[in-house]
Amino acid sequence: MMARTILKFPEDLRKKVEKVCEDIRKRDSSFAYEVDDNVIIFSDNKKQAFARGMWFRKNVSMRIKFEVVE
């Protein structure tokens, strides 16, 4: 079952978040995401989706909020 992590963040973090996603994608071909008003990361399951959201909060900015949906 596919799960999505929807990252929500202030506009001043947009370039940083998108750059991190690009860098991860270069190293990990299984990392899939899309950019619209928010950044949506696709994962194989809810556990992985939650872990990815927490990773972005811990390693990019605590100002990032996220929601996991199936």
N, C-alpha and C positions, 0 to 999 in steps of 0.2 A: 504494500500500500504506500503510495507516495504522500509525503508530508511536505509542507512548505513553511519556511521561516520568513515572516514578513518583518523586515527591519524598518523601524521608524526612528528618525533622527532629525536634529535641527539642520537647516540648509547649509550652515557653515561646515558641516561634517561630510557633505555629499561627495566631494572630490576624494577625500581620504577613504571613505567607505568603498567607493567604486574602484579606487586604486588597489586596495587590499583584495577585493574580489578578483580583479584582473590578475594580481600576483598569485593568488591561490590557484586560479584556473590554469595558469601556466605550469604550475608544479603538480596539479592533480586533475587529470582529465575527467574524473567522475564528478567534479564540482560544477554544478550547473546553477545559473542565476539569470535573472532578467532585471532590468532597470525600468521603472516608470516613476510614479510619484515617490514610491518607496523602492527598496531593493528586496526582491523575492528570491530566496535560496531554496532549491529543490533538494530533498533528501529522500532516502529509501524508507525511513520510518520516523515516528514521532520522537523517539529517543535521540536519534542522530540530529534531527531538526532542532530540538531543544539544546543539545550540546553545542551546535553551531551558533545559535543565538547567544548563549552564555559566553562562548569564546569571543564573539564580537564585542560584547559588553566589557569583558575583562581585558582584552588585548587592544581594542581600538578606542573605545570611549564608554564610560559609564553613563553617558547621556543617551546612548542608544537604547531604545525600547524595542521589544520584539514580541511577536505573537506566532504561535505554532498552530497551523490548521491542516486538516487532512482533506 
